[in-house]
């Protein structure tokens, strides 16, 4: 499969990928749907009339919306038809775009000239806790090795409802949060800026068609409801979280900001990279059981760029394949009560840590609760994030001569706002 565009083998945005996003430009500030291809964005609002298949010929307006929600709601038939048409239009054998200089000039926008926006209007956001290595590490730190995992952890995908309003697109800076902490257990709590600010390496998926309230999504049809994936940084204020989280879980320690990459990679692009699921012992209850492969070989990296430094320094290299619970299990469990999912909801993996120290997906683990330093070179070290630090997360699947990548998920920490 070859595009008529010149695409580097190292580009995240191959013809095998074709992720969806929402963008605008200085010359046209209207937010619209696009697809990343090499260094370009194909503006789907310009070529909407070319989607003439049975699923999309009467729904071409979905490509002229300021978000992906309407397209997400159409389901797998429309998603598959759109992908096939896009691969044809951008392939080397189709003349529609290749030989029409005027259409190419209107439809192809350089990514460097575009501003990216959130890909969807996110109605609800749920964060899971599905990496066994991360859960074990955190449990050892706070409860000891013998009680690292809570009794329920291997029986259900633990999660909590997050704050959708503070999910931001990559590149959005965030202020260091303020809140209550209790650094000395013998004294009352104090108010002030977070001192233990952290990143969390995660991935997340957007949902497609919803279910009716009261009607659970089952393992038989769950794949119909998973649209595509992004890289996520679920920023964490560890000291605020430690003081507040008993008995109801995270609140202010997590609600000040969550960053996601702007391009949503469709599940069809990730299918060639499916690998065996993590062995689950003890066996899960029947409603959570599935035998098909739904874990994915996605290389993930985190780098930190201190202020005034030219280059970011890698501090973590992990992989999505380390997840204990699959996305299918997460969504089925989420809806087993009859909870209704809506198009554009966001469900996150939880911190993704691997079995080795260099694959730990948070500073909490990399510094082991602040007991050791992380070397950034040039005489700089970190235990947790400092003001001015920019965190850069990337992810990609490696094919033969091509990549299916997610682009980057970045965010810079600004000083706390004075109270």
N, C-alpha and C positions, 0 to 999 in steps of 0.2 A: 504494500500500500504506500504510494508515493504522492506527495502534493506537488502542484505546479509551483508552489512557493519554496524558496530555499530555506530549509529548516535544519538547524544543527542537530546532530545526534544527541547532544547534551541538553537540548531545549526541553523544558518541562512540557511544552505545548505542541506535541506531535499530532499527526493526523489520526493516530490511534487514541488520542486523548479527547480533545474537543470539549473542554469544560465550559460551563455557562457562568456568566457574571453580569453585573449591571454597571454601566459606565456613563460618563459624560465627557464632553470636550469643551474647550474655550469657545470654539466656533459654533458649537451646538450644546448648550448647557442642559438640554433635556436628558433625563435619565432614561436609558433604554437597554435592552437585552443584547448581549454580544457573546461571541464564542472566541476563546483564545486559540490562535494558530501561529506558531513560531513567534515572531516579534510583533504580530499584528492582532487586531481584534476584528472579527467579521461582524459588522453591524447588522443584526437580524431584522431591525426595523426597516432597513433598506431593501433587504432581499426576502421579506416576508411572503410576497406574492409567489415566490418560487417553491413554496411548500404546498404541493398540490395533491398529496396523497389522501386517501380516504379519511385518515384520522385528523388531518390538519387543514384541509382545503377550506373548511368553514370556520376555522379557529385561528386564522393567521394573526388575529389581533393580539394573541398572547405574546408575540414577539415585539409588540409596540408598547408594552407596559413598563412602568418604572420599577417593577420587581418581578421575580420569577414565580410568584405564588400561583398565578393562573396556569402557567405552563406545568408547574409541579402537580397541580390538581388533576391534570388530564390523564395521568396514568401511564403504564408501561408501553401500551400500544403506540401512543403519541410520542413518547420519549424515543422509542426504537425507530419509528418512522423519521423523526427529526434527525436522529444520528445518522441514519443511512443516507438521507438527502444531503446532509452536511459533508459527509465523507465523499460523496459523489461530486458536489459543487467545488470542493477544495482539492479534489484529486487531479492527477495529471491527465486523465483521459476525457474530462468533461470540458467543453468549450464555453459554457455559459459565463463563467467568471474569467476563466483563463484568457479568452480571446476578446473580451469586452473591456477595453481600457477605461471607458467612461464609468462603467459599473464598478470596476475595481477601485477607481479613484473615490467613488462615493461610499463603497461598502467596506473597504479595508482601512482601518485606522491604526496607526502605530501605537503600541501600548505605552510608549514613552510620552505620548501626547494626551493620554486619557487619564481621567480621575476615576478611581474605582469607588463604588458604594456598596453598602450591604446588599447581598444578592436577593434577600427576601425580607418581607415584613414578618418578623419573628413573633408569633403570638405567644408561644410558651417555650421555655428552655428548661431542660432536665439534665442534670449532671450525674453520671454514674461513678462507680468506684471499682472498676472491673479488671485492674491489673493486679494479679496475685503477688508479683514482686513488690510493687509499690505498697499494697495493703500490708504485706508482711513486714516490710521495712519500717513503716510508720508504727505498726503495732509493736514491734520490738522496741522502738524508741520510747514509747509511752506506756507500754504494759508489760514488756518483757517477752522473751522468746517463747515461753510456754503458753502465753495468751495472746500471741501476735494477731491471729485472726479471730474475729468475733464468731460466736456459734452459728450465726445465720449466713456467714459470708459465702460458703461453698454451696448453699442451698438456693440462693436467689441473688440476682444482680442488684446490689445495694445502690440506691440513688436518692437524690433530693431535688426538689424544684428550685431552680435558680431564678435569677432576675433577667428577663428578656430585654428590658429597656436599656440596660447598660452593656449589651453586646455591641461591639464596635468593629468596624472594618480595619484591616491591617493598615498600619501607618498612623493611626489615631493616637496621639500622646495621652497619657493618663497621669493625673496628680497622685502623689503618695497619699493614701487615705489617712484620716484621723479617726480615733475612736478610743474606747476604753480598753486598757490593758491592766494586768496585775503582775508586774515583773517580780514583785516580792510577795510571796504568799502570806507573810506575816503582817502585811500592811494593806490598807484599803486600795482599791483600784485607782488609777490615774487616767487622765485624758491627755491625748497628744498624738503626734504623727506616729504611724506604724514604724517600728524599728526592725522588723523581721519580714521585709517584703520579698515575695518569692514569685517565680513563674511556675506554671504547671504545663508540661508538654502533653497535649491531648489531641485527639481527633474527634470530629463530630459529624453526624449525618442529618440532612434535611429530610423531612417526611413529604410524601406525596399525597394521594387521595386520603381523606379522612375516613373515620368510621362513625357510625351512629352512636350517640350516647346510650350506654347499656349493652352494646354489642362488641365484645372483645375482638381484637385482631388475633388470629390463630396462626400457628406455625405453617398451616397449609397455604395461607395467603399473605403472610407477612412481607414477602419480597415485593409484592405489588405496592407496598407503602413506603419503600426506601428509595429516595430519589438519587442522592449523591453525597459526597463527603468533602469536608474542608479540614485544614489544620487549625488547631485552636490553642491559644494561651489563656488558661483560666487563672488569671493573676490571684494571688493569695496573700492576705495579711495575717501571717502566722500568729503573731502575738495577740491580735484582736480576736482571731478565731479561737485560740486556746482558752481565753477567758469567757467567751460567750456561748460556746457550742453545746454545753450540757444544759438542758436535756434535749433540745430540739434540733441541734445540728448547726451547720454554717449559716451565717446571716450577714453581718456587716463585713466580716472577714473575706467575703467572696462577692459582694454585690456592687463593688465600685468599678468593675470593669472586666470584660472578657473579650479578647481579640480573636477574630477569625480571618483566615485568608479569603480573598475576594472571589476566587474561582471555585465553583462547585464541580468536582469531578464526578461524572455519572457512573453508576454502578456497572454499566456495560463496559466501560473502559477499564474497570478494575477486575473484571472476571478472569482474565488470563493469569492474574497474580494471586488467585485464591489458593490457600494452603490448608493443611489439616488444622482442625480446631484443637485448642488446648485440651488435653485429657482431663475430664472432670470426674473427680473422685471425692465423695461418693456420687453415684449416679443422680442426675437431677430428676425432679418430678416430671411426669409424662408431658405436661403442657409446655415444658421448656426444652424438650428433647428434639434434636434434629441431627441427622447423620451427614448431610451434605456439607461440603467445605464452605465456610463463610468467615474464615479468618484471612487476612491479606498480608502479603509480603511488601510492606511499605517502609522504606528506609527513612528514618526521622532524625533530624539533627537540631541542636540548639546551640546558638552562639551568643555571646555577650559583647557588645561594643561600648566600652566606657567612653564618656564624653571626651572629646578632643583626640580620640584615637581614630586612625584612618580605617582600620580593619577590625572586624569582629573576630572573636576567639571562640572556637568550638569548645563547649564544656560537656556536651552529651551527644551520644549517637545511640539511638534505640531503634525499635521496630514494632509496628502495629501487631505483628504476628504473636507478640507476647501476651495478648489479651486473653484472660481466662473466660470471660463471658462474651458471646458474639452479639453483633448488632441485632440479629433476629431475636435472640433471647431477651435483650434489653427492651425492644419494642413490644414483644408479646407480653412480657411481665408488666410493663407500664400500663397496658390496656386490659389486663386480665380482669380487672374490677368493672370493666365497661367504660373506663375513662375514654373520652373522645379525643382523638388526635386530629389536628387540622393541617392542611397543606402549609408548609413553611415552618412547622415546628422544628426545634433544634434539640437533638439528643447527643450528649457528649460522653466520651469514653471514660473519663477520669484520667488521672495521671498515668502515663505509659512508661513504666520502668522495665528494664530487662534484668537478667540475672547477674550482670557484672557491674562494678562500680561506675564505669564510664558510660553505662546505659541508664543510669538513674535519671528520672525525668523531672527533678525539682532540686532547688538549692537545699531544701530541708534534708534531702537524702545525700546529695553530693557533699555537703558540709557535715553530714551526720549530726543534725540538730545543733549546728554551730560549733562543733568540737574540733573541726579541722577546716583549713582554708582551701579554696579553689584557685589555682594559679591562672592568671590571665596574661602572664608575660609582662615584660618591661617593668618589673618590680611591683605589679599590681595584683592583688588577691581579693577574693570575695568570700564571705560566708552567706550573706544575703545581698539583695540588690541595693545599689546606691542611686541617689538622684543623678540624672544624666545618663544612666545606663540604658542602652537600647538592646532589647532582646529580639533575636532573629531566629525564627523557626522555619524549617523547610521539610518537605517530604516528597518522595518520588518512588515509583515502581520502575525497575530497570528491565526493559525488554531487550531483544536482540537488535541492536542498532537504533533503538529509540527509547524514550522515556515517557511515562505517564506521570506528570508531576503536578504539584499543587501550587507552585509559586511560593512566595514567602508570606509569613505572618509576622509582622514586626510591630513593636510598640516601645516608646521611650517614656521613662519615668521622669516626671516633672516634680519640683518641690511641693510639699504639702501647702495647701491654702491656709493662711493664718486664721485662727478663730479668736 
